[in-house]
Amino acid sequence: MDGDRVIGGYTLRRLLGRGGMGEVYLAATPTGGLAAVKLIHPALARDPAFRRRFEREVAAARLVARFCTAPVLDAGLDGDVAYLVTEYVKGPDLAQAVNEQGPLAGGNLEALAVGIATALSAIHGAGVIHRDLKPSNVLLSPLGPRVIDFGIAQLVEHDSPVSQALLGTPAFMAPEQVRGEPVTPAADVFAWGGLIAYAGTGRLPFGSGAAGTVLYRIVHDAPRLDGLDDGVRGVVERALAKDVLARPTAAELLAELVGGTRLAAASEVVERTWTGNLTPAPLRTGGPADGAGAPPGRARRRRKRWPWAVAGSGALVLAVAAAATLPGLNAPSRPYEAGFARSWAVGASDAGTARLDGAGYELTVRPGWRLWKSAPVQEPEHGVIVSGRATLEEGSGEYGVWCHGSAGSGERYEFGVSGAGAVSIVKRRTGTQGKALYGPAKVPRTAANRIVAECVRNGSAVTLRMWVNENLVAEVSDADAPYGPGEAGVHAASGPTEQARVRFESFAVRPATGT
């Protein structure tokens, strides 16, 4: 394929995968970010009835809240090509992870269960049914699991020669789907049970073999759950009930797993408990400085490590509650997480003031100045993920986190969000003009933003990735005398005519790999 092919304004970079609906490409967005673009098979896209369903179902999918999903960002028709744009999620799918590393266990399995239940609650809350929840539709991002392709299976319904009974993947279909009965959200709950059983044991709960044999077992036989962790086995059994009415709803799944908390808070629980270090379970038988800048079930294989990040300190109580509900749901070790109460610099400087504000940290920046503060911790040697949640409470400046910094030289990579909703990655050094490595590019404006930055040495370059409110917005490399590990922290900058005041609610530093 021509690497310069542009569909709907999105420049296709490389093929990510193929499926029954079409092909998925990694693409550059019109603003320079990254997205996943699904191109629908032309034979489908030329069908007027399909086009009507496409518009209707995409409109519904765009209403789905972003919690633990890869949200639909855009869609349209470009000539005879129908395309669907979703957030690009960097990471393996669940099938790949289980195949290469074996079953999940402990906190990762339980975080997976919570994450997919959170996604289903958001999907069903928008009136959408996934209909094809399976391992390849669950991507394991650095921030936790993300469900993709929700609502898309319905596009080949109705007037298509494909029957309702064949929509979905046989191993994860519900009994009512097998019988060709109307599909409700309960079918997604059944698929959730099958997914968690598969993730925790490495086996399909109704076995493998010919599709007809598997479908018969789904309707008539009990699932095989031996070896599944006790912390999730009971709720998985209820989700796999043959009777639709006996299954919990997605919201009830979530309530049982984490005590009925809000979706946003449940999403933070997932991020906090998701280590991203997918270590195979055992094989089972049977189966502090101040800176002020100038103005402006398989054989074991070699283990892979996936980067991970955590939510802010506001999720602590929820994480504890989840641990009480699910045995073994314990947060990973914390190299550093700020409560801001100790060792963060406070007081006035030429650029402005820093002060503690309850459990938070507040920076007030004079007009035309930039203020940055170091956390009282050194970065890990092989790469770092820095995260923070903040609100611009006054003024029209920008704020964010930084990594690979030095208080002495003022070197740092800044990851910022402006009050107008523009994101950027800038390489800075005191006494010089900052070099923009990415942006500015627009993101949806919100009152508070959670910013996650990843800085990892990659040969002679440093790879920089940025997430805003769980969405990957940028991925760039710096090979021009790149900065190395040092300090990390927070920053804020004001506009030219009025001061800016930013309150940071949380801050954390984590290793970007398992080293």
N, C-alpha and C positions, 0 to 999 in steps of 0.2 A: 504494500500500500504506500502511496505517496505520503511522506511524512508531513507535507504541507497541506494536506487536505483539511478544509475548513467546513464545518457543518454548523449552521446556526450561529456563527461567530466563534465557535470553539475549534481550536486547532488540534487535530488528532495527533498524538505523539507515538503511542505504541499500543498494541493489542493486549488487553488484560485477560480476555477470556471469550468463549463462545457458549451459547446456550440455545434452548429451543426458540426463544424469541428473536435472537439476533446476536450481535457482537458488542463487546464492551471495550472502550478505549480509555486510556489515560489521556486527558486533554488539557491544554492551556486555556484558561478563561479569557474573555476580552480584557480583564483588568490585570492579567498576569498570574492569577492563581492556578490551582489545580482542581480538576473535577473528573468524575467518571461519566462518560457519555455512552449510553446504550443506543445503538442503531438497530431499529426494528427491520426485520426482513422485508425487502421491497414488496414481495408478494402480499404480505399482510398490509403494509402501509398504503398500497394502492386501492385497497378495499374501502369503499365509502362507509360501510357499516362499521368496519374496524376503526376508521378515523373518528367517527362519532363516539365510540366507546373509549378510544384513546383520550380524547379531550375530557370526557366525563370522569374517567378513572384517575387521570393525572390531576385534575382539579381536586378530587377527593384526597389523593395521596399528599398533595401539598399542604393540606390542613393538618397532617399528622405532626404532633409535637416532636421535637428533635431528640428527646431523651432516649439514648441507647439505640438510635437508628442512624442510618445514613440518609439525611433528608433529601427530598426532591427539591432541586434548586430551579430548574427550568425545564421546558419541554416545548416541542413545536414540530412543524413540518417544513422541511427544506427541499422543495421540489417533490420528488417521489420518496424522500427519506423522512421517516418519523424518528425523532430522537428524544431521549429522556436524559436529563442531566441530574446527577446526584453528587453529594459530597464524596470526594475521593478518600477512602479509608486505607491507610497504609498498614499492612499486616496480613498474615495468612488467614485463610478461612478455617473454620472448625474442622472440616474434614482433613485438610492438610496437616493441621497441628496434631490431631489424634493419630494420623497415619505415621507422621515422622517422629513423634515424641511419646506416643502412648496415651492412655487415659489421663484426664485431669483429676485432681484430688484436692481435698481440703479447701482452703480459702478460694483458690482459683475456680474450682467446680461450683462452689456456692455463689461466688460473684457472678459466674456465668449464668446460673439459675436466676439470680436477682435481675441481672441485666436484660436477659431475654424476656422475663416477665414484665419488666418496666417498659420495654419496647412494645410488647403486645398491648399493654394498658394504654399506651399512647396511640397505637394504631387503631385499636377498637374504639377508643374515645373519640376518634375522628369519623367513626362510622365505616371504617375500612376493615376488610378481612384479608389476611395475608394469603391464605390458600395454598402456599407452597413453602412453608417453613422447613428448612433442611440444613444440614451442616454447611453446604456451600453458600448458603444465604446468611451465614453468620460470620462476620469478619472480626478478627481479634486485633483491635487497634491498640496503640500504646496506652489509651485511656480506658480500655475495657471493651467488651463485645459490642458490636454494632449490627443490627438487623437490616438487611437490604431487600430490595425487590418486593416490598409489600404492595398488595393490590394488583400486581402486574399479571398474575395468572388469569385473572378474570377477563383480560382483554381478548382471550381466545375462546370465550364462552359463546353462549347464545347461538348465533348464526353459523358458527364454525362447525366443521365436521368433527372436531375433537369433542368427545362427549365429556359431560361433567365428571363421570367416573374416572376418567383418565387425567383430569387436571390434578397436578400435584405429583409428588414423588412417592411411589408405592410404599417404600419402607416407613414413611412418616405420615401416611394418610390415615384419617379417622375412619371407623367402621361405617359411618353414614356416608362418607365420600365413596367408599368402596361400593356401597349399595346404590349409589346414584341419587341419594336423597339431597334435599336442599342443604347447603353449607351455611353454617353459622359460626360465630367466633369460637364456639366450643371445639371446632375442628382444629383451630390454631393451638388451643390449650392441649389437645391430644398430641399434636406435633411437638409442642414444648416438652411434654413428658418423654416422648421418644428421643428428642435431642439430648436432654440431660442424662437419660439412661445410656445413650451412646457415648456421650462425652465422658461419663464416669466409669464405664466398663470397657470401652473400645469395641462393644458388640452392638448390633442392631437388636432391639428388644424383641422383635418377632422373627429374628433369624434372617438368613440370606437365601438365595436361590431364585428360581423362576418367579416372575412377578405374580402369576396366579397363585402360586403356593404361599407367598408372603401375604397377599391380600386375604387368602382364606384364614391364615393364622390371626391376622388383625381382627377379623370378625368373630372368630370362634375360640381362640386360645388366649391364655393368660400371658402377659409379657414376662420375659426372663430378666429378672433384676438382681440375681445373686451377684455379690461383689460390689454393688452400688453403696456408696457411703450412707450410713444411717441418717446423717443430717438432712438428706434430701429424699431419702427413699419413700417415706410416707406420703409426701406431697406428690411425688412422681406417680405413685400407685393410683392416687385419686385422679390425677390428670389423665391417666390412661384407662379410665373406666369406660366400659363399652356403652353404657347409658349416658347420653348427652347430658341429662339433667343431674347426673351424679358427679359430674366434673365441676371443679371450681371455675369461676370466671378468672380472667387475667388479673383483675383487681384483687380478687380473693387470694390468688397465688401470691401476689405481692404482699398483701396483708399478712399472710401466714409466714412469709419469708423474712420480712423486715418490720412487722408490727404495724402495717397499714399507714406508712408514711406517704408524704407527697411524692409525685414522680420526680421532681427536681432533686429532692433530698435522697430518694432512692438511687438516682443516677450518681450522686456524690458518694453514696455508700459503695457502689460498684467500683468507682475509681479508687477509693481509699483502700479497698481490700484486694483489688486486682493487682497482683505483682507483675504479671506479664512474663514471668520466668516459668515457662511451662515445663516443669520437670516431670518426667514420666513417673507415674505411680508404680509401685512394685507390681511385678507380674503376678496375676492371680491365677490360681488353679481353677479349672473349670471355665473354662471359658477365658574588725568593725570600724570602719573608717568613713570619713565624710568627704564628698566631692562636690564641687560647685563649678560647673563649666562656664565658659564665657557666654555672653548672649548668643542667640538663635539655637488395649490388650495385645501390645505388639512387642517384637524384639526391641531391646533398647538400641537407640541410635545416638549418634553424636548430638549432644544437646544444643539447641539454638536458644538465643536469648532475645526477648522482645523488650524494647524500652517501655517504661511505664511511668505514670504520674499519678498524683493523688489529689483529692479535694482539700480544701482549706480546713482550718481548725473548726469551722462551723459544723462540719460533719462528724465531729468526734462523738457527740452524744448518740447520734444515729448509728455509728459504727459499733458502739458498745451495746446498743439495743439489739442490733442485728446479731452480734456475737452471742447474746443471751438466748436468742431465738434459735440460732443455728450453731450447734457444737462445732468448734473448729474454725469459725469465721473470725479470725483474728487478723488485725492489721499487720502488715509486714514491718520489719525493723525500720526505724526512722533515722537516717543519718542526720537530718536537721529539719525541724518544722517550727516556724515562728509563732510564739505568742506575743512577740514584740516587747515583752515586759523587761527583758534583760539584754543588755549589751548593745542595743540599737542606739545610734547617736541621736541625741536630742539637743535642742537649742537653736540659736540663730547663726546665720552666715550671710555673706553678701547676696547669695541667691534666694534666701528665704529662711523659713524655720521648719524644724521637724519636732514633733511632739507625740507622746503616747496619748491615745484617745480611747480609754477603756481597754478593750481587747485588741484595738486596732492601732494603726500608725498613720499619722496625718502629716502630709507635706504641703506647706503653703509657699508658693513660689512667686517672687516679685515679677512684675511685667517685663517680658523680654529675657527671662533667665531660665536656666535649666538646673534642676537640683537632683542629685543622685546619692543614694545611701547604700552602704555595703552591709550585708548580713554578717553576723559574727561567726563565719564558718568558711573554710576553704572548700573549693569544688573538688569532687573526686577526679582522679587523674585521667580516666579514659573516656570521659564524656559526662554530661550533666543534663538533667531536666529541671528547669526552674519554673515554678507556677505561683501565681498570685491572683487574688480577686480584689478589685478596687472599684471605686466610684468617684467620678469627677463631680464634686459637690459645689464648686464655684468656679466661674471663669470658662474659658474656651480653649484650654490647652490640651496636652496629651499626657499619657502616663503608661506605665508598664513595668516590665522586668528586664534585667540584663544579665549577661553571663560572660565568662572568660574575661573578667575585668581586673584592673589593677588600680588601687587608690593612688599609688605613686605617680603613674604615667597618665591616668585618666583613660586608658584603653578599655574598651568594652564593646560588646554587641548589644544594642538596645532593641527591644521588641515593644513597639508602642501602638496605642489606640488613641485616637483623638476624640474630642467631644462630638465632632461631626461624623464619626463613624469611619475614619480612615485608618488603615493599619500600615505599618512599615517596619522594616528591619534596617537599622543604620549602624555602620561601623564608626566608632568615635575614638578620638584621642584629644586630650586637653590641648587647647591652643591651635587646633586645626578645624577646618570645616568637616562636618560629618559626611561620610560617603554612604549614600543610599544603596543598599544591596537589594531591596525589594520595596515596591510601592512608591507613593501611597496608593492604596487600593481600598475600595469601599467594602464595608461589611454592614449588616443591619445594626442600627443604633439601639442600644439598650442602656438602661440607667446604670447598671453594674456590669462589669465584664470580667470574665475569668480568662487570664492570659497564660498560656503554657509555651515555654521556649525550650528547644532542645539544641544543644551544641555538642557535636561529636567530631573528633578528628578522623579524617578519612584520607589516609595517605598524606599527601602534601597540602591538603585542603581541610577546611572545617565545614561540615554540613550543618546548616541552620534550618530548623523547622519551627513553625509557629502555629498554634491553635488559638482560636478565640471562641469561647463558649462551646467547646467540644468540637468545633469545626476546624479542620486543617485549612489554613488560608495561605500558607507560603512554605516553599522549600527551595533554598538556594545554597550555593557553595561559595566560599571565599578562599581562593588560592593565592592571593596577593599578600604575602607576609601575614598569614593568619595568626590571630591571637590564640594563646594556649590557655589551659586551665589556670584559674586564679581565684578571684572572688566573684560573687553574684549579689544581686540586690534589686532595689526598686528605684524608679525614677519618675519625675514629673517635670513638665515644662509649661510655661504660661504663654499666652498670646502677647503681642507687642504693647498693648495698651491697658490690660487689666490683669490682676493677679489670678492665679489658679490655686484651688485647694482640692487635694486628692486624699481620700481615705482608703488605706489598704486594710482589708479585713483578714487576709491570710497570706502566707508566704511559705514556700517549701522548696527544698533542694533535695534532689534524688539522683542517684547514679543512673546514667542512660543505658547501661548494660548491667549484667549480673556481676561485673567485676568489683 
